[in-house]
């Protein structure tokens, strides 16, 4: 019988994806901090951002902690999407997570929304396919 994993090695971050129209929403739940889960998130965002015509919305509503590794992962995803002709945005960054993004001036660089419906609608407006 195996002993349970120490708290430090248990899953710290849950990542799930869902489609909303042509926008891929990446829901994060837990801590976006240095470790294997953040590495997995980085790989996933990079792969999605390189996909043709990808529109990515990262939902931080259930993120409880964001460290420098997590910040790098978000910036890398944004940069990869932009360089690949895609779009990368953030929604529901609250509390301390929002404070970290503000201090790092990331809310000025990466489009950030409080409302998911408005965030999703902004992808259409940004591409010029919104009604005039």
C-alpha positions as CSV (number, residue, x, y, z in Angstrom):
1,X,0.0,0.0,0.0
2,X,1.4,3.4,-1.0
3,X,1.5,6.3,1.4
4,X,-0.4,9.4,0.3
5,X,1.6,12.1,-1.5
6,X,2.8,15.0,0.6
7,X,0.8,18.1,0.2
8,X,3.6,19.8,-1.8
9,X,3.4,17.1,-4.5
10,X,-0.4,16.9,-4.8
11,X,-2.1,18.6,-7.7
12,X,-2.1,22.3,-7.1
13,X,-3.8,23.4,-10.3
14,X,-6.7,22.0,-12.3
15,X,-6.9,22.9,-15.9
16,X,-10.0,22.4,-18.0
17,X,-11.0,23.7,-21.5
18,X,-14.4,24.5,-22.9
19,X,-15.5,26.0,-26.2
20,X,-17.7,29.1,-26.4
21,X,-18.4,29.8,-30.0
22,X,-15.0,30.2,-31.6
23,X,-13.3,31.0,-28.3
24,X,-11.4,28.4,-26.3
25,X,-11.9,29.1,-22.6
26,X,-9.2,27.8,-20.3
27,X,-10.5,27.5,-16.7
28,X,-7.9,27.3,-14.0
29,X,-8.6,26.2,-10.5
30,X,-5.9,26.4,-7.8
31,X,-2.4,27.8,-7.6
32,X,-0.5,28.9,-10.7
33,X,3.0,28.5,-9.2
34,X,6.3,26.9,-10.1
35,X,6.0,23.2,-10.6
36,X,4.8,20.4,-12.9
37,X,1.2,21.8,-13.1
38,X,2.5,25.2,-14.3
39,X,4.7,23.4,-16.8
40,X,1.7,21.5,-18.1
41,X,-0.3,24.8,-18.3
42,X,2.6,26.4,-20.2
43,X,2.7,23.6,-22.7
44,X,-1.0,23.6,-23.2
45,X,-1.3,27.3,-23.7
46,X,1.7,27.3,-26.1
47,X,0.1,24.5,-28.2
48,X,-3.3,26.2,-28.2
49,X,-1.8,29.6,-29.0
50,X,0.0,28.2,-32.0
51,X,-3.1,26.6,-33.4
52,X,-4.5,28.4,-36.4
53,X,-7.0,31.1,-35.7
54,X,-7.1,30.4,-32.0
55,X,-8.9,32.8,-29.6
56,X,-7.9,32.0,-26.0
57,X,-9.6,33.3,-22.9
58,X,-7.9,32.3,-19.6
59,X,-10.4,32.2,-16.7
60,X,-8.6,33.0,-13.4
61,X,-11.8,33.1,-11.2
62,X,-10.7,30.1,-9.1
63,X,-6.9,30.9,-9.0
64,X,-5.8,31.4,-5.5
65,X,-2.2,32.2,-6.0
66,X,0.0,33.4,-8.9
67,X,3.8,33.5,-8.7
68,X,6.5,34.6,-11.1
69,X,6.4,31.3,-12.9
70,X,2.6,31.7,-13.4
71,X,3.1,35.2,-14.7
72,X,5.7,34.0,-17.1
73,X,3.3,31.3,-18.4
74,X,0.6,33.9,-19.0
75,X,2.9,36.3,-20.7
76,X,4.4,33.5,-22.8
77,X,0.9,32.3,-23.9
78,X,-0.1,35.9,-24.8
79,X,3.1,36.4,-26.8
80,X,2.9,33.1,-28.6
81,X,-0.8,33.8,-29.5
82,X,0.0,37.3,-30.8
83,X,3.0,36.1,-32.8
84,X,0.9,33.3,-34.3
85,X,-1.9,35.6,-35.3
86,X,-4.1,34.6,-32.4
87,X,-5.7,36.5,-29.5
88,X,-5.2,35.9,-25.8
89,X,-7.2,37.5,-23.1
90,X,-7.8,37.1,-19.3
91,X,-11.1,37.1,-17.4
92,X,-12.1,37.1,-13.7
93,X,-8.7,38.0,-12.2
94,X,-9.8,38.8,-8.7
95,X,-8.3,39.6,-5.3
96,X,-4.6,39.0,-4.8
97,X,-4.3,37.6,-8.4
98,X,-5.6,40.9,-9.8
99,X,-3.2,42.8,-7.5
100,X,-0.3,40.9,-8.9
101,X,-1.3,41.5,-12.5
102,X,-1.8,45.2,-11.7
103,X,1.6,45.6,-10.0
104,X,3.3,43.9,-13.0
105,X,1.3,46.2,-15.4
106,X,0.0,43.1,-17.2
107,X,-3.6,44.4,-17.2
108,X,-2.4,47.1,-19.5
109,X,-0.6,44.6,-21.8
110,X,-3.0,41.7,-21.8
111,X,-6.7,42.5,-22.3
112,X,-8.4,41.7,-19.0
113,X,-12.1,41.5,-18.3
114,X,-14.4,41.1,-15.3
115,X,-17.3,39.7,-17.3
116,X,-16.9,36.5,-19.4
117,X,-19.7,37.4,-21.8
118,X,-18.1,40.8,-22.6
119,X,-14.7,39.1,-22.9
120,X,-16.0,36.6,-25.4
121,X,-17.9,39.3,-27.3
122,X,-14.7,41.4,-27.5
123,X,-13.0,38.7,-29.7
124,X,-15.6,39.3,-32.4
125,X,-15.3,43.1,-32.1
126,X,-11.5,42.9,-32.3
127,X,-11.6,41.0,-35.5
128,X,-14.0,43.3,-37.2
129,X,-16.8,40.8,-37.5
130,X,-19.0,42.7,-35.0
131,X,-22.1,44.4,-36.5
132,X,-21.7,48.0,-37.3
